């Protein structure tokens, strides 16, 4: 394989000039640069990535922690859409992605894995328990490794996070149901540890209180973003609270499970009970009935995270700050005006 020394000899320039040209330094004469690149092409020269990383102290690799110890995350359309946006933005800037699935790595922390693989920075895209502010996450936050988290409130000198406005999105969902006449609105939440779940629960509670409906904690079940647990919670609620006329689920996949369970119980959606989800994954538009949901801009989440991370990596003076992106209510076919007989029963009770 050709070397930069051979290119320098052919071009009649120094080795350092060839090196600066191949590494895209701006201080090389344009005509000289064009000549060097043409010779490199003729000699079929490919830069040595290892050598380049030693010189520039960069590997042009971004790590992505994806999923958690129980679930790789690859089977969830929301996370796939986000990581696709990260890959596109990073790729356009000349960076490769190294995906850590976080399985069978109990001995290694996030920080250790990043340093072992010499990544320039990392995006945290974790599910379930992985969102918890555990000691390994705090270690990464304080490690000096550039890091952008998605939906995890990490803040540091080289750390920030991107999230959707989960609180405002939940308020939109519940207000929509109230506007349709619903008062007995159940909530299938996420978990008790993540900011995402807390913000959606808070939006549900505050909207009920603002409309003078009152907050009934017995209408809440935690679904842990699991189809199975969402189904179990729906059955429990319908058995104990048969006057429920609407469900708000903290994710689309849990909303699908709610609808399927209600069908098993002989209920029609939305004729008997309305259902709203959260995320607006692709399946929401094709599910039967088409799901009313809160849309997160998954591409913008991923692309904003990647842009922020690249800014930290390439600009030592850049100070990242958290970014909250707007949510949008998408009204489809799984919600309807509360039928008169249900409204009358609610008023009588």
C-alpha positions as CSV (number, residue, x, y, z in Angstrom):
1,X,0.0,0.0,0.0
2,X,1.2,3.5,-0.8
3,X,2.5,5.7,2.0
4,X,2.4,9.5,2.5
5,X,6.1,9.6,1.9
6,X,5.6,8.3,-1.7
7,X,2.9,10.8,-2.2
8,X,5.1,13.6,-1.0
9,X,7.9,12.5,-3.3
10,X,5.6,12.5,-6.3
11,X,4.0,15.8,-5.5
12,X,7.3,17.5,-4.6
13,X,6.2,18.6,-1.2
14,X,7.0,17.7,2.4
15,X,5.4,14.8,4.2
16,X,3.8,17.2,6.7
17,X,2.1,19.0,3.8
18,X,0.6,15.7,2.6
19,X,-0.4,14.9,6.1
20,X,-2.2,18.2,6.6
21,X,-3.9,17.8,3.2
22,X,-5.2,14.3,4.0
23,X,-6.4,15.5,7.4
24,X,-8.2,18.4,5.8
25,X,-6.3,21.3,7.4
26,X,-7.4,24.6,5.9
27,X,-3.9,26.1,5.6
28,X,-2.9,24.1,2.5
29,X,-2.8,25.9,-0.9
30,X,-5.8,24.8,-2.9
31,X,-3.8,23.9,-6.0
32,X,-1.3,21.9,-3.9
33,X,-4.2,20.2,-2.1
34,X,-5.8,19.2,-5.4
35,X,-2.5,17.8,-6.7
36,X,-1.9,15.7,-3.6
37,X,-5.4,14.3,-3.5
38,X,-5.1,13.3,-7.2
39,X,-1.8,11.5,-6.6
40,X,-3.3,9.8,-3.6
41,X,-6.1,8.6,-5.7
42,X,-3.8,7.3,-8.5
43,X,-1.7,5.4,-5.9
44,X,-4.9,4.0,-4.3
45,X,-3.9,5.4,-1.0
46,X,-6.1,4.8,2.0
47,X,-5.4,6.6,5.3
48,X,-4.6,4.4,8.3
49,X,-7.3,5.0,10.8
50,X,-5.2,4.0,13.8
51,X,-2.4,6.3,12.8
52,X,-4.8,9.1,12.2
53,X,-6.3,8.7,15.6
54,X,-2.9,8.7,17.2
55,X,-2.0,12.0,15.5
56,X,-5.3,13.7,16.1
57,X,-6.1,12.0,19.4
58,X,-9.6,11.2,17.9
59,X,-11.0,7.9,16.7
60,X,-14.0,9.5,14.9
61,X,-16.2,6.9,16.7
62,X,-19.3,7.7,18.8
63,X,-20.5,5.1,21.2
64,X,-24.2,4.4,21.7
65,X,-25.5,2.7,24.8
66,X,-28.7,1.1,23.6
67,X,-31.3,-0.8,25.7
68,X,-30.6,-2.3,29.1
69,X,-29.5,-5.7,30.5
70,X,-32.8,-7.3,29.9
71,X,-33.7,-5.8,26.5
72,X,-31.4,-4.8,23.6
73,X,-33.9,-2.1,22.5
74,X,-33.6,-3.2,18.8
75,X,-37.2,-4.5,18.9
76,X,-38.7,-1.2,19.8
77,X,-39.5,1.1,16.8
78,X,-39.1,4.3,18.9
79,X,-35.5,3.6,19.7
80,X,-34.7,2.5,16.2
81,X,-35.9,5.8,14.8
82,X,-33.8,7.8,17.2
83,X,-30.6,5.8,16.6
84,X,-31.1,6.1,12.8
85,X,-31.1,9.9,13.2
86,X,-27.9,9.7,15.3
87,X,-26.3,7.6,12.7
88,X,-27.2,9.9,9.9
89,X,-26.0,13.1,11.5
90,X,-22.8,11.5,12.9
91,X,-22.1,9.8,9.5
92,X,-22.4,13.0,7.6
93,X,-19.8,14.5,9.9
94,X,-17.4,11.6,9.3
95,X,-18.1,9.6,12.5
96,X,-18.9,5.9,12.9
97,X,-21.2,4.5,15.5
98,X,-20.2,1.7,18.0
99,X,-23.4,0.3,19.6
100,X,-23.1,-1.1,23.1
101,X,-26.1,-3.4,23.8
102,X,-25.0,-3.5,27.5
103,X,-25.5,-7.2,27.8
104,X,-23.1,-9.5,29.6
105,X,-21.1,-6.5,30.7
106,X,-21.9,-6.4,34.4
107,X,-18.2,-6.1,35.3
108,X,-17.7,-3.0,33.1
109,X,-19.2,0.4,33.7
110,X,-20.2,2.8,30.9
111,X,-17.1,4.8,31.5
112,X,-14.8,1.7,31.3
113,X,-16.4,0.5,28.0
114,X,-16.0,4.0,26.5
115,X,-12.3,4.1,27.4
116,X,-11.7,0.5,26.3
117,X,-13.0,1.3,22.9
118,X,-11.6,4.9,22.8
119,X,-14.8,6.5,21.6
120,X,-14.8,10.3,21.2
121,X,-18.2,10.6,22.9
122,X,-21.3,8.7,23.7
123,X,-25.1,8.9,23.3
124,X,-27.2,7.3,26.1
125,X,-30.4,5.8,24.8
126,X,-31.6,3.5,27.5
127,X,-34.9,1.8,28.3
128,X,-36.6,0.8,31.5
129,X,-34.3,0.5,34.5
130,X,-31.4,1.7,32.4
131,X,-32.8,5.2,32.8
132,X,-32.2,5.2,36.5
133,X,-29.5,7.5,37.9
134,X,-27.2,4.7,39.0
135,X,-23.6,5.0,40.2
136,X,-22.3,4.0,36.7
137,X,-24.3,6.9,35.1
138,X,-23.0,9.4,37.6
139,X,-19.5,8.1,37.0
140,X,-19.9,8.6,33.2
141,X,-21.3,12.1,33.9
142,X,-18.2,13.1,35.8
143,X,-15.7,11.2,33.6
144,X,-15.0,14.1,31.2
145,X,-16.2,11.9,28.3
146,X,-18.5,13.9,26.0
147,X,-22.0,12.5,26.6
148,X,-25.6,13.4,25.5
149,X,-28.4,11.4,27.1
150,X,-31.9,11.0,25.7
151,X,-34.6,11.3,28.4
152,X,-32.1,11.0,31.2
153,X,-31.5,14.2,33.2
154,X,-27.7,14.2,33.3
155,X,-25.9,17.5,33.4
156,X,-22.1,18.2,33.6
157,X,-19.3,20.1,32.0
158,X,-19.4,17.8,29.0
159,X,-22.8,16.3,29.6
160,X,-26.4,17.3,28.8
161,X,-29.6,15.7,27.7
162,X,-32.4,16.0,25.1
163,X,-36.0,15.1,25.8
164,X,-39.5,15.6,24.5
165,X,-41.9,17.8,26.5
166,X,-43.4,14.8,28.3
167,X,-45.3,17.0,30.8
168,X,-47.0,19.2,28.1
169,X,-47.7,16.1,25.9
170,X,-49.5,14.4,28.8
171,X,-51.6,17.5,29.4
172,X,-52.6,17.6,25.8
173,X,-53.7,13.9,25.9
174,X,-55.7,14.2,29.1
175,X,-57.3,17.6,28.1
176,X,-58.4,16.0,24.8
177,X,-60.2,13.3,26.7
178,X,-61.8,15.8,29.1
179,X,-63.0,17.9,26.1
180,X,-64.7,14.8,24.8
181,X,-66.7,14.5,28.0
182,X,-64.6,11.9,29.9
183,X,-64.2,12.3,33.6
184,X,-63.2,8.8,34.8
185,X,-59.8,8.6,33.1
186,X,-57.4,5.8,34.0
187,X,-53.6,6.1,33.6
188,X,-51.3,3.3,32.6
189,X,-47.9,4.8,33.6
190,X,-44.3,3.8,33.0
191,X,-42.2,3.2,36.0
192,X,-41.4,4.9,39.3
193,X,-37.9,5.9,38.6
194,X,-37.5,7.7,35.2
195,X,-38.1,11.4,34.6
196,X,-40.1,10.5,31.5
197,X,-42.6,8.5,33.6
198,X,-42.8,11.2,36.3
199,X,-43.4,14.0,33.8
200,X,-46.2,12.1,32.1
201,X,-47.8,11.3,35.4
202,X,-47.5,14.9,36.6
203,X,-49.2,16.1,33.3
204,X,-52.1,13.6,33.9
205,X,-52.6,14.7,37.5
206,X,-52.3,18.5,36.9
207,X,-54.8,18.4,34.0
208,X,-57.4,16.6,36.1
209,X,-56.9,19.1,38.9
210,X,-57.0,22.2,36.6
211,X,-60.4,20.9,35.2
212,X,-61.7,20.4,38.8
213,X,-62.2,16.8,38.2
214,X,-59.9,15.7,41.1
215,X,-57.1,13.2,41.1
216,X,-58.0,9.6,42.1
217,X,-54.8,7.5,42.7
218,X,-56.8,4.3,42.4
219,X,-57.2,4.9,38.7
220,X,-53.4,4.5,38.2
221,X,-51.4,1.4,37.4
222,X,-47.7,1.2,36.5
223,X,-47.1,-0.6,33.2
224,X,-43.3,-0.4,33.2
225,X,-43.5,0.2,29.4
226,X,-44.4,-3.5,29.1
227,X,-47.3,-4.9,27.1
228,X,-47.8,-7.7,29.6
229,X,-47.9,-5.4,32.6
230,X,-50.1,-2.9,30.8
231,X,-52.6,-5.7,30.1
232,X,-52.6,-6.8,33.7
233,X,-53.1,-3.2,34.9
234,X,-56.0,-2.8,32.5
235,X,-57.7,-5.9,33.8
236,X,-57.3,-4.9,37.4
237,X,-58.7,-1.4,36.7
238,X,-61.7,-2.6,34.8
239,X,-62.5,-5.2,37.5
240,X,-62.3,-2.6,40.3
241,X,-63.5,0.6,38.4
242,X,-66.0,-0.4,35.8
243,X,-67.1,3.2,35.4
244,X,-63.8,4.1,33.6
245,X,-64.6,5.6,30.2
246,X,-61.0,6.4,29.0
247,X,-57.4,5.3,29.3
248,X,-54.3,7.3,28.9
249,X,-51.2,5.1,28.4
250,X,-47.7,6.4,28.7
251,X,-46.5,4.7,25.5
252,X,-48.1,3.5,22.3
253,X,-47.1,-0.1,22.8
254,X,-48.9,-0.1,26.2
255,X,-51.9,1.6,24.5
256,X,-52.1,-1.2,22.0
257,X,-52.1,-3.7,24.9
258,X,-54.9,-1.7,26.6
259,X,-57.0,-1.8,23.5
260,X,-56.5,-5.6,23.0
261,X,-57.3,-6.3,26.6
262,X,-60.5,-4.1,26.5
263,X,-61.6,-6.1,23.4
264,X,-61.0,-9.3,25.4
265,X,-63.3,-7.9,28.1
266,X,-66.0,-7.2,25.5
267,X,-65.4,-3.4,25.3
268,X,-65.4,-1.5,22.0
269,X,-62.8,1.2,21.4
270,X,-63.8,4.1,21.1
271,X,-67.5,3.4,21.3
272,X,-67.4,2.2,24.9
273,X,-63.9,3.4,26.0
274,X,-61.4,5.9,24.5
275,X,-57.7,5.3,24.5
276,X,-54.7,7.7,24.0
277,X,-51.1,6.6,23.7
278,X,-47.7,8.4,23.7
279,X,-44.9,8.3,21.1
280,X,-46.6,8.1,17.7
281,X,-44.6,5.1,16.5
282,X,-45.3,3.9,13.0
283,X,-47.7,1.2,14.0
284,X,-50.0,3.8,15.6
285,X,-51.3,4.9,12.2
286,X,-52.1,1.4,11.1
287,X,-53.4,-0.1,14.3
288,X,-57.1,-0.9,14.5
289,X,-58.5,1.5,15.5
290,X,-55.9,4.1,14.4
291,X,-54.4,5.3,17.7
292,X,-54.8,8.8,19.0
293,X,-51.5,9.6,20.6
294,X,-48.9,12.2,21.5
295,X,-46.2,12.6,18.9
296,X,-42.5,12.8,19.8
297,X,-40.3,13.9,17.0
298,X,-38.0,10.9,17.1
299,X,-35.7,12.1,14.3
300,X,-35.2,15.5,15.9
301,X,-34.4,13.8,19.3
302,X,-31.7,11.7,17.7
303,X,-30.3,14.4,15.4
304,X,-30.3,17.1,18.1
305,X,-28.4,14.7,20.4
306,X,-25.9,13.9,17.7
307,X,-25.3,17.6,16.9
308,X,-24.9,18.5,20.5
309,X,-22.4,15.7,21.0
310,X,-20.4,16.7,18.0
311,X,-20.2,20.3,19.3
312,X,-18.8,19.1,22.6
313,X,-16.2,16.9,20.8
314,X,-15.1,19.4,18.3
315,X,-15.4,22.7,20.3
316,X,-13.6,22.7,23.7
317,X,-15.4,26.0,24.6
318,X,-18.9,24.6,23.9
319,X,-21.0,24.3,27.0
320,X,-24.0,22.0,26.5
321,X,-27.4,22.7,28.0
322,X,-30.5,20.5,28.2
323,X,-32.9,20.7,25.2
324,X,-36.7,20.1,25.5
325,X,-38.5,19.5,22.2
326,X,-42.2,20.1,21.7
327,X,-44.8,17.3,21.7
328,X,-47.9,17.3,19.5
329,X,-51.3,15.6,19.9
330,X,-52.3,13.5,16.9
331,X,-56.1,12.7,16.9
332,X,-57.1,9.6,15.1
333,X,-59.8,6.9,15.7
334,X,-59.3,5.5,19.2
335,X,-61.0,8.4,21.0
336,X,-64.6,9.6,20.7
337,X,-67.2,11.8,22.5
338,X,-68.4,10.2,25.6
339,X,-71.8,8.6,24.8
340,X,-74.8,10.2,26.6
341,X,-75.6,7.1,28.7
342,X,-72.1,6.9,30.1
343,X,-72.2,10.7,30.8
344,X,-75.5,10.3,32.7
345,X,-74.2,7.3,34.7
346,X,-71.2,9.4,35.8
347,X,-73.4,12.3,36.9
348,X,-75.7,9.9,38.8
349,X,-72.8,8.4,40.7
